[in-house]
Amino acid sequence: MPSAAKAASTSAAPQAAAAAAPVWAVACTGSGKRDKIVRSGYTRKSVTARNNNMYLRGGTTNLTCGFQDNDRDTGMGYLHIAHDHGQDWSNLAALTGENWRDVADAGMVASLGYTDYAGSDPRRDAMCFSGEISLINKRTGQTVKRQAVRTIVQYQSPNNVITANPGKC
C-alpha cells in the first residue's frame, strides 16, 4: 500500500483537521469573498514534477473561496470544487457515511502531504499532487475503497488550491 494510503484515511484525517479548524465551515457567498480562506495550513510536501523537473518547496497551502465562472468553464477554490467536483466527492462520501467536504479534505491532506506523484503545467502556473486515501465506512469500520486524489495548486505564491478531485495527475 502506498505511503499516502497508510497515512491518510477518512477515519483519521478529517478529525485531525477539525481539531485545528472546522472543515470548510465558511460562507463563500456574496461579493468580495474570492480570497477568503476556507481552510488554511494544508502541509505540502517538497516535490519535483516528473514531467518537467519543476521543483516546489514544501510549505503550506490554503483553500480559498475562489470562484466559478460557468460562462468560461473555469474556476478555482472551494466554489469551483463544489460546483465541478462536488458530486464526485458526494459519491465517495456515500460509501463512508460522511459529508463530501470531509472526504475531499482528507483527500487534499493525503495528496499534498503524502504525495506519490507530482506533475506541473507551467503554462497554467500550476502544480499537481497525487496521493491516495482509504475510504472507511463509519458504520462498519471497514475499508470500502482506496481512492487516488489529485490536488492542483498555484505554482507561484500564495500556492492556493485551484482544484481537488478524485483521480491522478
Beta strands, then each sheet from edge to edge (+ up, - down):
strand 1: 37-44
strand 2: 47-48
strand 3: 55-56
strand 4: 59-64
strand 5: 67-69
strand 6: 74-76
strand 7: 117-121
strand 8: 126-136
strand 9: 143-154
strand 10: 161-166
sheet 1: 1+ 4-
sheet 2: 2+ 3-
sheet 3: 5+ 6-
sheet 4: 7+ 8- 9+ 10-
end
